């Protein structure tokens, strides 16, 4: 287990998140559900505010500002999204293997926190990877 590894989840219903949390428990990484009101805060800040206990430091995030204004689905964030923070490629592979073994359907929109996207908001990351997913799978825009 990575000491600072965690997985942030956006726009996922609690029942689905519970199944993903079972995978996270098995690999020893906390799953942190991010309220979409924080969708405007830089991802690096969200990762720093996410604790090993699976909670977000709301006070730190409120000070950061740039919240999504309490919107429930900013900029059309309709699909669920996972962000792997501080995990090695082996840990991500293990997450995917355990998910498959437990029969948990995959999440289409997944990303790894990088030096580049750490400054992005969840909204920007969502737009980028949703477009990439659409192009890779030949899905036409609605």
Order of alpha helices (4+ residues) and beta strands (2+ residues): beta-alpha-beta-alpha-alpha-beta-alpha-beta-alpha
